[in-house]
Amino acid sequence: MKKGVSEVLVTLGEAGSMMFEAGVTKPEDAVRGKCFKVDNVVDTTGAGDCFRAACVAGRHYIHA
């Protein structure tokens, strides 16, 4: 974040995700995102890419 990045998204697989906003350095202060169980998963190819794209789009929409 010292390089000018205002948010960092960390994905944690089955443990969900964490969003560190400017000034947040401790994991306990990050915004947590829980994941939910999905039955009968066939293929997870692209799931993380889709998740990150949705997060970026959502943040852009909120700040637009």
NORBELWO-V813654 format. One record per backbone hydrogen bond with DSSP energy under -0.5 kcal/mol. CO is the residue of the C=O (numbers start at 1). NH is the residue of the N-H. If there is no record, write none. Layout:
co	nh
CO	NH
CO	NH
This chain:
co	nh
1	4
6	22
8	10
8	20
9	11
10	18
12	15
13	16
16	12
17	33
18	10
18	20
19	21
19	31
20	8
21	24
23	25
26	29
26	30
27	30
30	32
31	19
33	17
44	47
46	50
47	51
48	52
49	53
50	54
51	55
52	56
53	57
54	58
55	59
56	60
57	61
58	62
59	63
60	64
61	64
